[in-house]
Amino acid sequence: MNTFQKIKTYIQDLRPMMLDDLGLVMTLNKYIQAIKEQFGVEIFSVLPASDRRLEPHIEVFLFRAIQELVSNALKYNLDNASKLKIDITFSIENDNVRIVIRDNGKGFDPEEAKESAGLGLKLIQERATLLGGSLSIESSVDQGSEVVLMIPFVEKQPR
């Protein structure tokens, strides 16, 4: 039964059904709450109050990108998770979706990360570029990290 529950959780993490029903902001709220409870980490979030919806493929991309970036912050700071603080800011500015994720963790060398075997940042960068956006990373060892993801705002079209 435990294995089935893990598989169900994994599938929901890949594409939460609530994303279609409730939208990105509500799904992010639930995800952030679950991470806080599971890891005991402080996460502060500023999310839009608006119920404006983005095209479904963009909502999935943004959710997965945030999930990957938060997961990276946790993974590389698990030995000190109780002191880790993550700030997530999601805003819509000048027809762009802007997501900023900051943490006070160990930090890293962004150039080394680009050359490492990890695919997470590379895939976010590629997808952001394909969508006409960008990904920028500022980090240094022992100084935490800041990742800024920007993509053009594409509102969901009525069907």
SEMISE-435608 format. One record per residue: y, x, z of N, C-alpha, C in turn; residue in one letter. Coordinates in steps of 0.05 Angstrom, whole numbers, plus 5000, padded with zeros to 4 digits. Layout:
# SEMISE-435608
YXZYXZYXZA...
END
This chain:
# SEMISE-435608
497650175000500050005000502550185000M502450405015504650585017505350704989N503250764974503650874947505050674929T504150424930505350214914508350174921F508950194947511750164956513450404945Q512350644945513750874934514250844904K512250744890512550704861514650494856I514650274871516650064868519450174873K519750334894522350444900523250634878T521450794868522050984847523050834822Y521650624814522350464791525150334795I525550224819528150104824530450314824Q529850554833531850764832532550834803D530550834785531150894757532950694744L532450444748534150234737534149994756R535850004776535849784795536449514781P534749324787535049054774537748934783M538649004807541148884816543548984799M543249204784545349294767546049084746L544048954735544448744716545648494729D544748434753545548184766548248214781D548548424796550848454813553048644802L552248814784554149004773554149274787G555649454776555549734785556649774813L558849644819560149694845558349594868V557249364866555549254887552949424889M551849504867549449674867550049944880T552350054874553150314886553450284916L554650064925554950014954552250014968N550349874956547649854968546250134967K546550274945545350544943546550734964Y549150734967550550904987549550835015I549350585021548450495048545650595053Q543850575033541150665036540950965041A542551115027542651415030543651485058I545651345067546751395095544551355115K543051125112540951065131538651255129E537851325106535551495102535951785111Q538351895105538852175111540752225134F542052025144543952055166546452225158G547152205132549352365122551852185121V554152305124556652145122557452135092E557751885082558651845055560951655056I563251735046565551565044565951495015F566451245010566751164982569150994978S570451034955572650864946571850754919V571250504919570250374895572150154887L572350084861574149874852573449604865P575449454871575049184883574548984860A575149064836574948884813572048834806S571548594795568848534786568548574756D570348734745570148784716567548934711R566248854689563748974682564049164658R562549374659562349564636559949484619L559849604595557549564579555049654595E552849514592550449584608549549874606P549549994583548750274580550550464595H553150394597555050554612554650524642I554150274651553550234679551150394688E549050384672546550534678547150834679V548650934660549351224659550851294684F552951144691554551214714552951194740L551250994743549550974767547751224769F546451284747544551514747546051784752R548451804741550052054745550752074775A551751864786552451874815550051934832I547851794825545351844840544452134838Q544652254815543852534811545752724827E548352664825550252844839549952824869L549552584880549152554909546552684917V544452644900541852764906542053074906S543553184888543953484888545353574914N547353434922548753504947546853494970A545153294971543253274993541153494991L540053524967537853714963538553994972K540954084964541754354969543054394997Y543254175012544454195039542654055060N540154015053538353875072538054005099L538254275099538054415124540354365143D542454245132544854185148545953905142N544153725136544953455127546653305148A546253355173547853215193550753295193S551453525181554253605179555453555151K553653475133554553425105556253175103L558453195089560152975083560552955053K560152715042560452675013562552455009I564452504992566452314984565952234956D565851964951565551864924567951684918I569351754896571651594887571051504859T571251244855570751114829573250964822F574551034800577050894793577150864763S578850684755579350634726582250704722I582750914707585451024702585951064672E588150954662588850994634586550954615N585150734618582850664600580550864603D580351004626578051174631576851104658N574251134659572851114684572851404695V573751434720573851694733572251684759R570351864760568651884784568952164795I569652184821569952444834567952444857V566352644858564452684881565052954893I565852944919566453194934564453214957R563753464964562153504988563153755002D562453775027563254015042560854195047N558954185028556454335031556654635024G554454755018554255035013555755124989K556054944969557355024944555455194928G556355264904554755424885556555534864F555355714848556855824826556255654801D558355504791557855324768556755454744P557455704739556355844715553355894718E552555974743549756004748548255744745E549455524754548155264752547655184723A549655244706549355174678546955324665K546455564674544255724663541555684677E541555544699539055504714537255314699S534855284709532855104696533354814701A535154734720535654454727536854304704G535854064700536853904677539053704685L539253634711541053414719543853444709G545153664716547953704707548153724677L546253854664546253884635546153614622K544453434632544153174620546653004624L547853024648550252874653552452974634I552753234631554653354613554253254584Q551853274575551253184547551852894543E551052724561551552434559554552374560R555952504578558852454581560252534554A559452754543560552844517559952644495T557452544494556752344474558352094476L559152024501560751784506563751834503L564452074495567252144491568652234517G567152314536568252384562567852674569G567952734595567753014604566553024632S565553254638564553314665565753584673L567153594696568153854705567153904733S566554154739565454234765567054454776I567854414801569254634816567654674841E566754924845565154984869565155284872S564755364897564255644903562555654928S561155864931559255894953560755864979V559655704997560655645023563255485023D563955365001566455214999566154924990Q563654834987563154564978563554534948G563554284939563654234910565353994904S566453994880567753754869566953724840E565853484834565053424807566653184798V567853214774569452994763568252914736V567452654735566352544711568252334700L569052374674570852184661569552094635M569651824631568851714605570651484598I570951424573572651204565571550944577P573450774586572650504596571950324573F569550214574568650024554567749774568V569349574568568749324582566549174568E564849044584562648894574563648664557K562548634534563348424515561748174521Q563047944521561647694525559647644503P557447514509555347464489555247184482R
END
